[in-house]
Amino acid sequence: MRDAIHLRLRLRDHAISSPPLHPTFPPYTLPIMPLYRRSLCQLGRECSRRSLIQSRFVVARKPLLPFRLCQHRHISCSGTKLNSQSPDEILSAFANLDHSRVKRAGFPEAVFGQGKTPSQIHLILDSMANNVNEMIDAASESDDIVVNSASTAIIATRIDKSVYDEVLEIGPLKNGIMQYHETAKILSVRANALNDANGNERTDLQFSTTQKSVVVACAGTTDLPVAEEAALTLSLSGIQVTRVYDCGVAGLHRILTALPKLRDPSVGCVLVCAGMDGALPSVVGGLVDVPVVAIPTSVGYGVSLGGISALLTMLNSCSPGVGVVNVDNGFGGAVWAMKCIR
């Protein structure tokens, strides 16, 4: 208490002996104002949620610069030049995109949206679309324009609707058109080079696609988000997909009714999504002669343990030819299926 009293006396004496700090303040008046932490807002970066940091009551010797909202709705100092860096420079600060992955692994890099900020997602997707545009422009120099369908897939997974809305608020992409798929929580982009000047699909492009199709089955309606993540990843890559939904083992007649679709000669792989006991992939594995990709989902009560119970069941499947991916990994299962049918 004694130290506090001495501090107040020193501040009072300092104020009396100091000239006015600002024309709007009368002489010998010490303005008390919160202390703000300056932080720059750069194009495409999320600004780390630049909130005003107040340090109780701090004596300001100089008037602070006025603050305003930048284009990302975050606090920025008005005296600072915004967006002084190029998008590529900003992107390189948090991402090192692997544009050549499609040539090595057969499928392009995708964006795992969970944990990324809207501005980061916006910049990454725009860079991916620009890469596809450059690839198509390079192919256009030849007479026969043949494009790998998978190489044009631009996908961001685990995108909540609220995050998509924030991405949309930043503005449209320069190099592509965004489309949101709410059930699958996927944000896809169609590169501008895939359309003509009128916005219609180009007719001079030829796509190299596989002749085999994939069946995506799920045990219950609750498994739809994972199943749709897999199905959309496949269809956006130019692969024909047949959906067989709500065919769990609690009603075996439903999967038996779907046998004509599962055994169609054009089918090269079957993806099966299931939670709870996770028994459906074993049943399907005993009915078809193509690889079965099992995708456990985090659906179930109590000791389902967020999909671990279904995962263990699928790993212990007695049906040969059943492979298992991680819990809720519809994207990973889809990429595995694509490699199976090649």
Contacts in CASP RR format, 6 or more apart in sequence:
PFRMAT RR
TARGET T0000
AUTHOR 0000-0000-0000
METHOD contacts of the structure
MODEL  1
MRDAIHLRLRLRDHAISSPPLHPTFPPYTLPIMPLYRRSLCQLGRECSRR
SLIQSRFVVARKPLLPFRLCQHRHISCSGTKLNSQSPDEILSAFANLDHS
RVKRAGFPEAVFGQGKTPSQIHLILDSMANNVNEMIDAASESDDIVVNSA
STAIIATRIDKSVYDEVLEIGPLKNGIMQYHETAKILSVRANALNDANGN
ERTDLQFSTTQKSVVVACAGTTDLPVAEEAALTLSLSGIQVTRVYDCGVA
GLHRILTALPKLRDPSVGCVLVCAGMDGALPSVVGGLVDVPVVAIPTSVG
YGVSLGGISALLTMLNSCSPGVGVVNVDNGFGGAVWAMKCIR
11 30 0 8 1.000
11 59 0 8 1.000
14 30 0 8 1.000
15 28 0 8 1.000
15 29 0 8 1.000
15 30 0 8 1.000
16 28 0 8 1.000
18 28 0 8 1.000
18 30 0 8 1.000
19 27 0 8 1.000
20 26 0 8 1.000
20 27 0 8 1.000
20 28 0 8 1.000
20 29 0 8 1.000
21 30 0 8 1.000
21 31 0 8 1.000
21 60 0 8 1.000
21 61 0 8 1.000
21 62 0 8 1.000
21 63 0 8 1.000
22 31 0 8 1.000
22 63 0 8 1.000
25 31 0 8 1.000
30 59 0 8 1.000
31 60 0 8 1.000
31 63 0 8 1.000
32 57 0 8 1.000
32 58 0 8 1.000
32 59 0 8 1.000
32 60 0 8 1.000
33 58 0 8 1.000
33 60 0 8 1.000
33 64 0 8 1.000
34 52 0 8 1.000
34 54 0 8 1.000
34 55 0 8 1.000
34 57 0 8 1.000
34 58 0 8 1.000
35 53 0 8 1.000
35 54 0 8 1.000
35 55 0 8 1.000
35 58 0 8 1.000
35 60 0 8 1.000
36 52 0 8 1.000
36 53 0 8 1.000
36 54 0 8 1.000
36 64 0 8 1.000
36 67 0 8 1.000
36 75 0 8 1.000
37 52 0 8 1.000
37 53 0 8 1.000
38 65 0 8 1.000
38 77 0 8 1.000
38 80 0 8 1.000
39 47 0 8 1.000
39 48 0 8 1.000
39 50 0 8 1.000
39 75 0 8 1.000
39 76 0 8 1.000
40 76 0 8 1.000
40 77 0 8 1.000
40 80 0 8 1.000
40 82 0 8 1.000
41 47 0 8 1.000
41 50 0 8 1.000
41 70 0 8 1.000
41 71 0 8 1.000
41 72 0 8 1.000
41 74 0 8 1.000
41 75 0 8 1.000
41 76 0 8 1.000
41 82 0 8 1.000
42 82 0 8 1.000
42 83 0 8 1.000
42 84 0 8 1.000
42 85 0 8 1.000
42 90 0 8 1.000
43 71 0 8 1.000
43 82 0 8 1.000
43 83 0 8 1.000
43 85 0 8 1.000
43 87 0 8 1.000
43 90 0 8 1.000
44 72 0 8 1.000
44 87 0 8 1.000
44 90 0 8 1.000
44 91 0 8 1.000
44 119 0 8 1.000
44 120 0 8 1.000
44 122 0 8 1.000
44 123 0 8 1.000
44 170 0 8 1.000
45 90 0 8 1.000
45 93 0 8 1.000
45 94 0 8 1.000
45 117 0 8 1.000
45 119 0 8 1.000
45 120 0 8 1.000
46 72 0 8 1.000
46 117 0 8 1.000
46 118 0 8 1.000
46 119 0 8 1.000
46 120 0 8 1.000
47 70 0 8 1.000
47 72 0 8 1.000
47 74 0 8 1.000
47 76 0 8 1.000
47 119 0 8 1.000
49 74 0 8 1.000
50 74 0 8 1.000
50 75 0 8 1.000
50 76 0 8 1.000
51 75 0 8 1.000
52 67 0 8 1.000
52 75 0 8 1.000
65 77 0 8 1.000
65 78 0 8 1.000
65 79 0 8 1.000
66 78 0 8 1.000
67 75 0 8 1.000
67 76 0 8 1.000
67 77 0 8 1.000
67 78 0 8 1.000
68 75 0 8 1.000
68 76 0 8 1.000
68 78 0 8 1.000
69 75 0 8 1.000
69 76 0 8 1.000
70 76 0 8 1.000
70 82 0 8 1.000
71 82 0 8 1.000
71 83 0 8 1.000
72 119 0 8 1.000
72 170 0 8 1.000
76 82 0 8 1.000
87 123 0 8 1.000
87 126 0 8 1.000
87 127 0 8 1.000
88 127 0 8 1.000
90 123 0 8 1.000
91 97 0 8 1.000
91 123 0 8 1.000
91 124 0 8 1.000
91 127 0 8 1.000
94 120 0 8 1.000
95 120 0 8 1.000
95 123 0 8 1.000
95 124 0 8 1.000
97 109 0 8 1.000
97 124 0 8 1.000
97 127 0 8 1.000
97 128 0 8 1.000
97 131 0 8 1.000
98 109 0 8 1.000
99 108 0 8 1.000
99 109 0 8 1.000
99 128 0 8 1.000
99 131 0 8 1.000
101 107 0 8 1.000
101 108 0 8 1.000
101 109 0 8 1.000
102 108 0 8 1.000
102 109 0 8 1.000
102 148 0 8 1.000
102 150 0 8 1.000
102 151 0 8 1.000
106 148 0 8 1.000
106 150 0 8 1.000
106 338 0 8 1.000
106 339 0 8 1.000
107 150 0 8 1.000
107 153 0 8 1.000
107 237 0 8 1.000
107 335 0 8 1.000
107 338 0 8 1.000
108 128 0 8 1.000
108 150 0 8 1.000
108 151 0 8 1.000
108 153 0 8 1.000
108 154 0 8 1.000
109 128 0 8 1.000
110 153 0 8 1.000
110 155 0 8 1.000
110 156 0 8 1.000
110 157 0 8 1.000
110 233 0 8 1.000
110 331 0 8 1.000
111 121 0 8 1.000
111 124 0 8 1.000
111 125 0 8 1.000
111 128 0 8 1.000
111 155 0 8 1.000
111 156 0 8 1.000
111 157 0 8 1.000
111 187 0 8 1.000
112 156 0 8 1.000
112 157 0 8 1.000
112 158 0 8 1.000
113 121 0 8 1.000
113 156 0 8 1.000
113 157 0 8 1.000
113 158 0 8 1.000
113 159 0 8 1.000
113 163 0 8 1.000
114 157 0 8 1.000
114 158 0 8 1.000
116 124 0 8 1.000
118 163 0 8 1.000
118 166 0 8 1.000
118 167 0 8 1.000
118 169 0 8 1.000
118 170 0 8 1.000
119 170 0 8 1.000
121 156 0 8 1.000
121 159 0 8 1.000
121 163 0 8 1.000
121 167 0 8 1.000
121 187 0 8 1.000
122 167 0 8 1.000
122 170 0 8 1.000
122 171 0 8 1.000
122 173 0 8 1.000
124 156 0 8 1.000
125 154 0 8 1.000
125 156 0 8 1.000
125 173 0 8 1.000
125 178 0 8 1.000
125 187 0 8 1.000
125 189 0 8 1.000
126 173 0 8 1.000
126 174 0 8 1.000
126 175 0 8 1.000
126 176 0 8 1.000
127 175 0 8 1.000
128 154 0 8 1.000
128 189 0 8 1.000
129 154 0 8 1.000
129 173 0 8 1.000
129 174 0 8 1.000
129 175 0 8 1.000
129 176 0 8 1.000
129 189 0 8 1.000
129 191 0 8 1.000
129 192 0 8 1.000
130 174 0 8 1.000
130 175 0 8 1.000
132 151 0 8 1.000
132 152 0 8 1.000
132 154 0 8 1.000
132 175 0 8 1.000
132 191 0 8 1.000
132 193 0 8 1.000
132 194 0 8 1.000
133 175 0 8 1.000
133 176 0 8 1.000
133 191 0 8 1.000
133 192 0 8 1.000
133 193 0 8 1.000
135 147 0 8 1.000
135 151 0 8 1.000
136 145 0 8 1.000
136 147 0 8 1.000
136 152 0 8 1.000
136 191 0 8 1.000
136 193 0 8 1.000
136 194 0 8 1.000
136 205 0 8 1.000
137 193 0 8 1.000
139 145 0 8 1.000
139 146 0 8 1.000
139 147 0 8 1.000
144 206 0 8 1.000
145 204 0 8 1.000
145 205 0 8 1.000
145 206 0 8 1.000
146 206 0 8 1.000
146 207 0 8 1.000
146 208 0 8 1.000
147 205 0 8 1.000
147 206 0 8 1.000
147 207 0 8 1.000
147 208 0 8 1.000
148 207 0 8 1.000
148 208 0 8 1.000
149 207 0 8 1.000
149 208 0 8 1.000
149 209 0 8 1.000
149 237 0 8 1.000
149 238 0 8 1.000
149 239 0 8 1.000
150 237 0 8 1.000
150 238 0 8 1.000
150 338 0 8 1.000
152 191 0 8 1.000
152 194 0 8 1.000
152 207 0 8 1.000
153 188 0 8 1.000
153 233 0 8 1.000
153 236 0 8 1.000
153 237 0 8 1.000
153 238 0 8 1.000
154 188 0 8 1.000
154 189 0 8 1.000
154 190 0 8 1.000
154 191 0 8 1.000
155 186 0 8 1.000
155 187 0 8 1.000
155 188 0 8 1.000
155 189 0 8 1.000
155 232 0 8 1.000
155 233 0 8 1.000
155 236 0 8 1.000
155 331 0 8 1.000
156 186 0 8 1.000
156 187 0 8 1.000
156 188 0 8 1.000
157 184 0 8 1.000
157 185 0 8 1.000
157 186 0 8 1.000
157 229 0 8 1.000
157 233 0 8 1.000
157 331 0 8 1.000
158 185 0 8 1.000
159 167 0 8 1.000
159 180 0 8 1.000
159 185 0 8 1.000
159 186 0 8 1.000
159 187 0 8 1.000
160 185 0 8 1.000
161 180 0 8 1.000
161 182 0 8 1.000
164 180 0 8 1.000
164 187 0 8 1.000
167 178 0 8 1.000
167 187 0 8 1.000
168 178 0 8 1.000
172 178 0 8 1.000
173 189 0 8 1.000
175 191 0 8 1.000
175 192 0 8 1.000
176 189 0 8 1.000
176 190 0 8 1.000
176 191 0 8 1.000
176 192 0 8 1.000
177 189 0 8 1.000
177 190 0 8 1.000
177 192 0 8 1.000
178 187 0 8 1.000
178 188 0 8 1.000
178 189 0 8 1.000
179 187 0 8 1.000
179 188 0 8 1.000
179 189 0 8 1.000
179 190 0 8 1.000
180 186 0 8 1.000
180 187 0 8 1.000
180 188 0 8 1.000
181 187 0 8 1.000
181 188 0 8 1.000
181 228 0 8 1.000
181 232 0 8 1.000
183 224 0 8 1.000
183 225 0 8 1.000
183 228 0 8 1.000
184 225 0 8 1.000
184 228 0 8 1.000
184 229 0 8 1.000
184 231 0 8 1.000
184 232 0 8 1.000
185 225 0 8 1.000
185 229 0 8 1.000
186 228 0 8 1.000
186 229 0 8 1.000
186 232 0 8 1.000
186 233 0 8 1.000
188 232 0 8 1.000
188 236 0 8 1.000
193 202 0 8 1.000
194 201 0 8 1.000
194 202 0 8 1.000
194 205 0 8 1.000
195 201 0 8 1.000
195 202 0 8 1.000
196 202 0 8 1.000
207 238 0 8 1.000
209 238 0 8 1.000
209 239 0 8 1.000
210 239 0 8 1.000
210 338 0 8 1.000
210 341 0 8 1.000
210 342 0 8 1.000
211 266 0 8 1.000
212 239 0 8 1.000
212 266 0 8 1.000
212 267 0 8 1.000
212 268 0 8 1.000
212 269 0 8 1.000
212 341 0 8 1.000
213 239 0 8 1.000
213 240 0 8 1.000
213 241 0 8 1.000
213 242 0 8 1.000
213 264 0 8 1.000
213 266 0 8 1.000
213 267 0 8 1.000
213 268 0 8 1.000
213 341 0 8 1.000
214 234 0 8 1.000
214 239 0 8 1.000
214 240 0 8 1.000
214 241 0 8 1.000
214 242 0 8 1.000
214 267 0 8 1.000
214 268 0 8 1.000
214 269 0 8 1.000
214 270 0 8 1.000
214 271 0 8 1.000
214 334 0 8 1.000
214 337 0 8 1.000
214 338 0 8 1.000
214 341 0 8 1.000
215 241 0 8 1.000
215 242 0 8 1.000
215 243 0 8 1.000
215 244 0 8 1.000
215 261 0 8 1.000
215 262 0 8 1.000
215 264 0 8 1.000
215 267 0 8 1.000
215 269 0 8 1.000
215 270 0 8 1.000
215 271 0 8 1.000
216 227 0 8 1.000
216 230 0 8 1.000
216 231 0 8 1.000
216 234 0 8 1.000
216 241 0 8 1.000
216 242 0 8 1.000
216 243 0 8 1.000
216 244 0 8 1.000
216 270 0 8 1.000
216 271 0 8 1.000
216 273 0 8 1.000
217 227 0 8 1.000
217 243 0 8 1.000
217 244 0 8 1.000
217 245 0 8 1.000
217 247 0 8 1.000
217 255 0 8 1.000
217 258 0 8 1.000
217 262 0 8 1.000
217 270 0 8 1.000
217 271 0 8 1.000
217 272 0 8 1.000
217 273 0 8 1.000
217 280 0 8 1.000
217 284 0 8 1.000
218 224 0 8 1.000
218 226 0 8 1.000
218 227 0 8 1.000
218 244 0 8 1.000
218 245 0 8 1.000
218 246 0 8 1.000
218 247 0 8 1.000
218 272 0 8 1.000
218 273 0 8 1.000
218 274 0 8 1.000
218 297 0 8 1.000
219 246 0 8 1.000
219 247 0 8 1.000
219 248 0 8 1.000
219 249 0 8 1.000
219 272 0 8 1.000
219 273 0 8 1.000
219 274 0 8 1.000
219 275 0 8 1.000
219 276 0 8 1.000
219 278 0 8 1.000
219 280 0 8 1.000
220 245 0 8 1.000
220 246 0 8 1.000
220 247 0 8 1.000
220 248 0 8 1.000
220 274 0 8 1.000
220 299 0 8 1.000
221 245 0 8 1.000
221 246 0 8 1.000
222 297 0 8 1.000
222 299 0 8 1.000
223 273 0 8 1.000
223 274 0 8 1.000
223 275 0 8 1.000
223 297 0 8 1.000
223 299 0 8 1.000
224 245 0 8 1.000
226 273 0 8 1.000
226 295 0 8 1.000
226 297 0 8 1.000
226 328 0 8 1.000
226 329 0 8 1.000
226 330 0 8 1.000
227 243 0 8 1.000
227 245 0 8 1.000
227 271 0 8 1.000
227 273 0 8 1.000
227 295 0 8 1.000
227 330 0 8 1.000
229 330 0 8 1.000
229 331 0 8 1.000
229 334 0 8 1.000
230 271 0 8 1.000
230 273 0 8 1.000
230 295 0 8 1.000
230 330 0 8 1.000
230 331 0 8 1.000
230 332 0 8 1.000
230 333 0 8 1.000
230 334 0 8 1.000
230 337 0 8 1.000
231 241 0 8 1.000
231 243 0 8 1.000
231 334 0 8 1.000
233 330 0 8 1.000
233 331 0 8 1.000
233 332 0 8 1.000
233 334 0 8 1.000
233 335 0 8 1.000
234 241 0 8 1.000
234 334 0 8 1.000
234 337 0 8 1.000
234 338 0 8 1.000
235 241 0 8 1.000
237 334 0 8 1.000
237 338 0 8 1.000
239 338 0 8 1.000
239 341 0 8 1.000
240 266 0 8 1.000
242 261 0 8 1.000
242 264 0 8 1.000
242 267 0 8 1.000
244 255 0 8 1.000
244 258 0 8 1.000
244 261 0 8 1.000
244 262 0 8 1.000
246 254 0 8 1.000
247 254 0 8 1.000
247 255 0 8 1.000
247 257 0 8 1.000
247 258 0 8 1.000
247 280 0 8 1.000
248 254 0 8 1.000
248 255 0 8 1.000
248 274 0 8 1.000
248 280 0 8 1.000
249 255 0 8 1.000
249 277 0 8 1.000
249 279 0 8 1.000
249 280 0 8 1.000
249 283 0 8 1.000
252 283 0 8 1.000
255 262 0 8 1.000
255 280 0 8 1.000
255 283 0 8 1.000
255 284 0 8 1.000
255 287 0 8 1.000
259 287 0 8 1.000
261 267 0 8 1.000
262 270 0 8 1.000
262 284 0 8 1.000
262 287 0 8 1.000
262 288 0 8 1.000
263 287 0 8 1.000
263 288 0 8 1.000
263 289 0 8 1.000
267 288 0 8 1.000
267 290 0 8 1.000
268 290 0 8 1.000
268 291 0 8 1.000
268 340 0 8 1.000
268 341 0 8 1.000
269 290 0 8 1.000
269 291 0 8 1.000
269 292 0 8 1.000
269 293 0 8 1.000
269 337 0 8 1.000
269 340 0 8 1.000
269 341 0 8 1.000
270 284 0 8 1.000
270 285 0 8 1.000
270 288 0 8 1.000
270 290 0 8 1.000
270 291 0 8 1.000
270 292 0 8 1.000
270 293 0 8 1.000
271 292 0 8 1.000
271 293 0 8 1.000
271 295 0 8 1.000
271 330 0 8 1.000
271 333 0 8 1.000
271 334 0 8 1.000
271 337 0 8 1.000
272 280 0 8 1.000
272 281 0 8 1.000
272 284 0 8 1.000
272 292 0 8 1.000
272 293 0 8 1.000
272 294 0 8 1.000
272 295 0 8 1.000
273 295 0 8 1.000
273 296 0 8 1.000
273 297 0 8 1.000
273 330 0 8 1.000
274 280 0 8 1.000
274 281 0 8 1.000
274 294 0 8 1.000
274 295 0 8 1.000
274 296 0 8 1.000
274 297 0 8 1.000
274 310 0 8 1.000
274 314 0 8 1.000
275 296 0 8 1.000
275 297 0 8 1.000
275 298 0 8 1.000
275 299 0 8 1.000
275 300 0 8 1.000
275 304 0 8 1.000
275 307 0 8 1.000
275 309 0 8 1.000
275 310 0 8 1.000
276 299 0 8 1.000
276 300 0 8 1.000
276 301 0 8 1.000
276 304 0 8 1.000
276 309 0 8 1.000
276 310 0 8 1.000
277 309 0 8 1.000
277 310 0 8 1.000
277 313 0 8 1.000
278 294 0 8 1.000
278 296 0 8 1.000
278 309 0 8 1.000
278 310 0 8 1.000
278 313 0 8 1.000
278 314 0 8 1.000
279 313 0 8 1.000
281 292 0 8 1.000
281 294 0 8 1.000
281 314 0 8 1.000
281 317 0 8 1.000
281 319 0 8 1.000
281 322 0 8 1.000
281 323 0 8 1.000
281 324 0 8 1.000
282 313 0 8 1.000
282 314 0 8 1.000
282 317 0 8 1.000
282 318 0 8 1.000
282 319 0 8 1.000
282 322 0 8 1.000
283 319 0 8 1.000
284 292 0 8 1.000
284 319 0 8 1.000
285 292 0 8 1.000
285 317 0 8 1.000
285 319 0 8 1.000
285 321 0 8 1.000
285 322 0 8 1.000
286 319 0 8 1.000
290 340 0 8 1.000
291 321 0 8 1.000
291 323 0 8 1.000
291 337 0 8 1.000
291 340 0 8 1.000
292 319 0 8 1.000
292 321 0 8 1.000
292 322 0 8 1.000
292 323 0 8 1.000
293 323 0 8 1.000
293 324 0 8 1.000
293 325 0 8 1.000
293 333 0 8 1.000
293 336 0 8 1.000
293 337 0 8 1.000
293 340 0 8 1.000
294 314 0 8 1.000
294 317 0 8 1.000
294 322 0 8 1.000
294 323 0 8 1.000
294 324 0 8 1.000
294 325 0 8 1.000
295 324 0 8 1.000
295 325 0 8 1.000
295 328 0 8 1.000
295 329 0 8 1.000
295 330 0 8 1.000
295 333 0 8 1.000
296 307 0 8 1.000
296 308 0 8 1.000
296 310 0 8 1.000
296 311 0 8 1.000
296 313 0 8 1.000
296 314 0 8 1.000
296 324 0 8 1.000
296 326 0 8 1.000
296 327 0 8 1.000
296 328 0 8 1.000
297 307 0 8 1.000
297 310 0 8 1.000
297 327 0 8 1.000
297 328 0 8 1.000
298 304 0 8 1.000
298 306 0 8 1.000
298 307 0 8 1.000
298 327 0 8 1.000
298 328 0 8 1.000
299 306 0 8 1.000
299 307 0 8 1.000
299 310 0 8 1.000
300 306 0 8 1.000
300 307 0 8 1.000
300 309 0 8 1.000
303 309 0 8 1.000
304 310 0 8 1.000
306 327 0 8 1.000
307 327 0 8 1.000
307 328 0 8 1.000
308 327 0 8 1.000
310 327 0 8 1.000
311 324 0 8 1.000
311 326 0 8 1.000
311 327 0 8 1.000
314 322 0 8 1.000
314 323 0 8 1.000
314 324 0 8 1.000
315 324 0 8 1.000
317 324 0 8 1.000
323 336 0 8 1.000
325 332 0 8 1.000
325 333 0 8 1.000
325 336 0 8 1.000
326 332 0 8 1.000
END
